[in-house]
Amino acid sequence: MAGSAAGSAAGARPVMPVAPVVSRRREVSHASARSLLTTLLGEFVLPRERAVWTSVLVDALATFGVEEKSARQALARVAAEGWLISERVGRRVRWVLTPTGRRLLAEGAERIYGFGGGEHAWDGNWLVLLASVPEARRELRHKLRTRLSWAGFGSPTPGVWITPHTGREAEALEVLKELGLAEDAMSFTAAYGAAGSQESMVTRAWDLGELSGRYEEFTAEFAGLRPSGGDAVLHALTRLVHEWRRFPFLDPMLPRELLPARWSGAEAAALFHRRHVEWRPEAQRRWDELTERT
């Protein structure tokens, strides 16, 4: 990975220097190779209709401290899941997104880049879903929690899921059908009643304090970052998107009426969209240079 005169020789792999990073140990320890690979595929490979060499992806992951063995294992796992197919050209291998991979990455990109883009009026109604899974079926319980959390649902008490986004009933029903739970589930929409308090229900369903802390960390990490040069900008944009793509899963995007005053998520969202617009053109140009040189 160190730069050298040989790096520009004919037939040599392009060199992608390790860009300076903030909290490198934290970044590597909290980001799996597969997750980082998914970020690279969505940000740089999805917009293009061409294959990408293994060496380009391995070198890009190396700038985040991912060893070559782990990078190749991540590629193999993503391919096994049906996102990529390999093409051998002589002794080298390049990768192409499958239709399934393109669809999943496009859906993810739509949610990631559209997330936090603005507020929506709320009519005060809740979508309530009753769906329970026996304790013995822990894997199924985990899948249900993961899928419904991604859809913006919170659970104030076991077996009860809520969201102020009443239009997500069809999405919830699809999840229940795929997990074989639709037959015994129930759903309805309603306004909050007289017993207890709506604020208490929200607190039990979502840990907004922890979420606010994560937003503050994101803002602190990227507000003062000023990368210079194509490699540094490419690295910074990848980090930016990789960190931000966690929030659509963590944040239920509650209406303003249900959020604490001075909600840190609003500042973080504005920062993400500003930095993405600022860094993306140069990062994309640098990616094209690296892939063309390969």
C-alpha positions as CSV (number, residue, x, y, z in Angstrom):
1,M,0.0,0.0,0.0
2,A,3.0,2.4,0.3
3,G,3.4,4.6,-2.7
4,S,6.4,3.9,-5.0
5,A,7.6,4.6,-8.5
6,A,6.6,1.1,-9.4
7,G,3.0,1.9,-8.6
8,S,2.6,3.8,-11.9
9,A,4.4,1.3,-14.1
10,A,2.5,-0.5,-16.8
11,G,0.5,-3.5,-15.4
12,A,1.0,-2.5,-11.7
13,R,-1.8,-2.1,-9.3
14,P,-2.8,1.5,-8.6
15,V,-1.8,2.7,-5.2
16,M,-4.5,4.0,-2.8
17,P,-2.6,5.6,0.0
18,V,-3.9,5.4,3.5
19,A,-5.7,8.7,4.2
20,P,-5.4,10.3,7.6
21,V,-8.3,9.2,9.8
22,V,-9.9,10.3,13.0
23,S,-10.2,7.7,15.7
24,R,-8.8,4.9,13.5
25,R,-8.9,2.2,16.1
26,R,-12.5,2.9,16.9
27,E,-13.3,3.0,13.1
28,V,-11.8,-0.4,12.4
29,S,-13.1,-2.1,15.5
30,H,-16.7,-1.0,14.9
31,A,-16.9,-1.6,11.2
32,S,-16.8,-5.1,9.7
33,A,-15.2,-5.7,6.4
34,R,-18.5,-6.8,4.9
35,S,-20.3,-3.6,6.0
36,L,-17.6,-1.4,4.6
37,L,-17.6,-3.4,1.4
38,T,-21.4,-2.8,1.1
39,T,-20.8,1.0,1.5
40,L,-18.2,1.0,-1.3
41,L,-20.5,-1.0,-3.5
42,G,-23.4,1.3,-2.9
43,E,-21.5,4.6,-3.2
44,F,-19.1,3.8,-6.1
45,V,-20.0,0.6,-7.9
46,L,-23.8,0.9,-8.1
47,P,-23.8,4.2,-10.2
48,R,-21.6,2.5,-12.8
49,E,-22.5,-0.2,-15.3
50,R,-19.1,-1.9,-15.3
51,A,-17.2,-4.5,-13.3
52,V,-14.7,-3.7,-10.6
53,W,-11.4,-5.5,-10.1
54,T,-10.7,-7.4,-6.8
55,S,-7.6,-5.3,-6.3
56,V,-9.5,-2.0,-6.3
57,L,-11.9,-3.2,-3.6
58,V,-9.1,-4.8,-1.5
59,D,-7.0,-1.7,-1.7
60,A,-10.0,0.5,-0.7
61,L,-10.8,-1.6,2.3
62,A,-7.1,-1.6,3.3
63,T,-7.3,2.1,3.9
64,F,-9.7,1.3,6.8
65,G,-7.3,-1.3,8.3
66,V,-9.0,-4.3,6.7
67,E,-6.5,-7.0,5.9
68,E,-6.5,-8.6,2.5
69,K,-7.7,-11.9,3.8
70,S,-10.7,-10.3,5.5
71,A,-11.4,-8.3,2.4
72,R,-11.5,-11.3,0.2
73,Q,-13.6,-13.2,2.7
74,A,-16.1,-10.3,2.7
75,L,-16.3,-10.4,-1.1
76,A,-16.9,-14.2,-1.0
77,R,-19.7,-13.7,1.6
78,V,-21.4,-11.0,-0.4
79,A,-21.2,-13.1,-3.5
80,A,-22.6,-16.1,-1.7
81,E,-25.6,-13.9,-0.6
82,G,-26.3,-13.2,-4.3
83,W,-25.2,-9.6,-4.5
84,L,-22.1,-10.2,-6.8
85,I,-20.9,-12.6,-9.4
86,S,-17.2,-13.0,-10.3
87,E,-15.7,-12.9,-13.8
88,R,-12.2,-14.4,-14.3
89,V,-10.0,-12.6,-16.8
90,G,-6.7,-14.5,-17.1
91,R,-5.4,-14.8,-13.6
92,R,-7.4,-11.9,-12.3
93,V,-10.9,-11.6,-11.1
94,R,-13.4,-8.8,-11.4
95,W,-16.9,-8.4,-9.9
96,V,-20.3,-7.5,-11.3
97,L,-23.4,-6.6,-9.3
98,T,-26.3,-9.0,-9.8
99,P,-29.8,-7.7,-10.5
100,T,-30.6,-8.6,-6.9
101,G,-27.5,-6.8,-5.6
102,R,-28.4,-3.7,-7.7
103,R,-32.0,-3.7,-6.3
104,L,-30.9,-4.1,-2.7
105,L,-28.2,-1.4,-2.9
106,A,-30.6,1.0,-4.7
107,E,-33.2,0.5,-2.0
108,G,-30.6,1.1,0.6
109,A,-29.3,4.2,-1.2
110,E,-32.7,5.6,-1.5
111,R,-33.2,5.3,2.3
112,I,-29.7,6.5,3.2
113,Y,-29.6,9.6,1.0
114,G,-33.2,10.5,1.6
115,F,-33.0,10.0,5.4
116,G,-33.3,13.2,7.5
117,G,-34.1,15.2,4.4
118,G,-37.1,17.0,6.0
119,E,-40.0,17.0,8.5
120,H,-43.4,15.6,7.7
121,A,-46.7,16.6,9.3
122,W,-48.2,14.1,11.8
123,D,-51.9,13.6,12.4
124,G,-51.5,12.2,15.9
125,N,-52.3,8.6,14.9
126,W,-50.2,5.5,15.6
127,L,-49.9,2.3,13.8
128,V,-50.0,-0.5,16.4
129,L,-48.9,-4.0,15.6
130,L,-49.4,-7.0,17.9
131,A,-47.0,-9.7,17.0
132,S,-45.3,-12.0,19.5
133,V,-42.8,-14.9,19.1
134,P,-42.2,-17.6,21.8
135,E,-39.0,-17.1,23.8
136,A,-37.7,-20.5,22.6
137,R,-37.6,-19.2,19.0
138,R,-34.8,-16.6,19.6
139,E,-33.6,-16.5,16.1
140,L,-37.1,-15.6,14.8
141,R,-37.5,-13.0,17.6
142,H,-34.2,-11.4,16.5
143,K,-35.3,-11.3,12.8
144,L,-38.6,-9.8,13.7
145,R,-37.0,-7.1,15.9
146,T,-34.4,-6.3,13.2
147,R,-36.9,-6.0,10.4
148,L,-39.4,-4.0,12.3
149,S,-36.8,-1.7,13.8
150,W,-35.5,-1.0,10.2
151,A,-39.1,-0.1,9.3
152,G,-39.2,2.4,12.1
153,F,-41.1,0.5,14.7
154,G,-40.4,0.5,18.5
155,S,-41.6,-1.9,21.1
156,P,-42.8,-0.3,24.4
157,T,-43.7,-3.7,25.8
158,P,-43.1,-7.3,24.6
159,G,-45.3,-8.3,21.6
160,V,-46.4,-4.7,20.9
161,W,-44.8,-2.6,18.1
162,I,-45.7,1.0,17.4
163,T,-44.8,3.7,14.8
164,P,-46.3,7.2,14.1
165,H,-45.8,6.4,10.4
166,T,-49.2,4.8,9.7
167,G,-48.4,4.3,6.0
168,R,-45.9,1.5,6.8
169,E,-48.6,-1.1,7.5
170,A,-48.0,-2.8,4.1
171,E,-44.2,-3.0,4.9
172,A,-44.9,-4.5,8.3
173,L,-47.4,-7.0,6.8
174,E,-44.8,-8.1,4.3
175,V,-42.3,-8.7,7.1
176,L,-44.8,-10.7,9.0
177,K,-45.6,-12.8,6.0
178,E,-42.0,-13.5,5.2
179,L,-41.4,-14.7,8.8
180,G,-44.6,-16.7,8.9
181,L,-46.2,-14.6,11.6
182,A,-49.0,-12.8,9.7
183,E,-51.8,-15.3,10.7
184,D,-51.6,-14.6,14.4
185,A,-50.7,-10.9,14.2
186,M,-53.1,-7.9,14.6
187,S,-52.7,-4.3,13.5
188,F,-54.8,-1.1,13.9
189,T,-54.4,2.7,13.9
190,A,-55.4,4.8,16.8
191,A,-54.7,8.0,18.7
192,Y,-53.1,7.8,22.2
193,G,-55.7,7.4,25.0
194,A,-56.1,8.8,28.5
195,A,-54.1,6.2,30.4
196,G,-50.4,6.9,31.1
197,S,-48.6,9.4,28.8
198,Q,-47.5,9.3,25.2
199,E,-44.1,10.6,26.2
200,S,-43.6,7.7,28.5
201,M,-44.6,5.3,25.7
202,V,-42.0,6.8,23.4
203,T,-39.3,6.6,26.0
204,R,-40.0,2.9,26.5
205,A,-40.1,2.2,22.8
206,W,-36.9,4.0,21.8
207,D,-33.7,5.0,23.5
208,L,-33.6,8.6,22.3
209,G,-30.8,9.5,24.7
210,E,-28.4,7.0,23.2
211,L,-29.5,8.0,19.7
212,S,-28.9,11.7,20.4
213,G,-25.4,10.8,21.7
214,R,-24.6,8.9,18.5
215,Y,-25.7,11.9,16.4
216,E,-23.5,14.2,18.5
217,E,-20.5,11.9,17.9
218,F,-21.2,11.9,14.1
219,T,-21.3,15.7,14.1
220,A,-18.1,16.0,16.1
221,E,-16.3,13.6,13.8
222,F,-17.2,15.3,10.5
223,A,-18.0,18.9,11.2
224,G,-14.3,19.9,11.2
225,L,-13.0,17.4,8.7
226,R,-11.4,19.0,5.6
227,P,-9.8,16.3,3.4
228,S,-7.4,17.5,0.7
229,G,-6.7,15.5,-2.4
230,G,-8.6,12.7,-4.2
231,D,-7.5,9.8,-2.0
232,A,-8.3,11.7,1.2
233,V,-11.7,12.9,-0.1
234,L,-12.6,9.4,-1.3
235,H,-11.7,8.0,2.1
236,A,-13.7,10.7,3.9
237,L,-16.8,10.3,1.8
238,T,-16.7,6.5,2.4
239,R,-16.5,7.1,6.1
240,L,-19.2,9.7,6.0
241,V,-21.7,7.4,4.2
242,H,-20.6,4.3,6.2
243,E,-21.3,6.1,9.5
244,W,-24.5,7.7,8.3
245,R,-26.0,4.5,6.9
246,R,-26.5,3.2,10.5
247,F,-29.0,5.9,11.4
248,P,-32.0,4.8,9.2
249,F,-31.9,1.6,11.3
250,L,-31.4,3.4,14.6
251,D,-33.7,6.4,14.2
252,P,-37.5,5.9,13.8
253,M,-37.8,9.5,12.5
254,L,-40.4,10.5,15.0
255,P,-42.4,13.7,14.4
256,R,-41.0,16.9,16.0
257,E,-43.8,16.8,18.6
258,L,-42.3,13.6,20.1
259,L,-38.7,14.6,20.1
260,P,-36.7,16.4,22.8
261,A,-36.0,20.1,22.3
262,R,-32.9,20.9,20.2
263,W,-32.8,17.5,18.7
264,S,-29.2,16.7,17.6
265,G,-30.4,14.5,14.7
266,A,-31.4,17.6,12.8
267,E,-27.9,19.1,12.9
268,A,-26.3,15.8,12.0
269,A,-28.6,15.3,9.0
270,A,-27.9,18.8,7.7
271,L,-24.1,18.1,8.0
272,F,-24.3,14.7,6.2
273,H,-26.2,16.1,3.2
274,R,-23.9,19.1,3.0
275,R,-20.7,17.1,3.2
276,H,-22.0,14.5,0.8
277,V,-22.7,17.1,-1.9
278,E,-19.3,18.8,-1.2
279,W,-17.2,15.6,-1.3
280,R,-19.0,13.3,-3.8
281,P,-17.8,14.8,-7.1
282,E,-14.0,14.6,-6.3
283,A,-14.4,11.2,-4.6
284,Q,-16.2,9.8,-7.7
285,R,-13.5,11.2,-10.0
286,R,-10.8,9.6,-7.9
287,W,-12.6,6.2,-8.0
288,D,-12.8,6.4,-11.8
289,E,-9.1,7.1,-12.0
290,L,-8.3,4.1,-9.8
291,T,-10.5,1.7,-11.7
292,E,-9.3,3.0,-15.1
293,R,-5.7,2.6,-14.1
294,T,-6.3,-0.9,-13.1
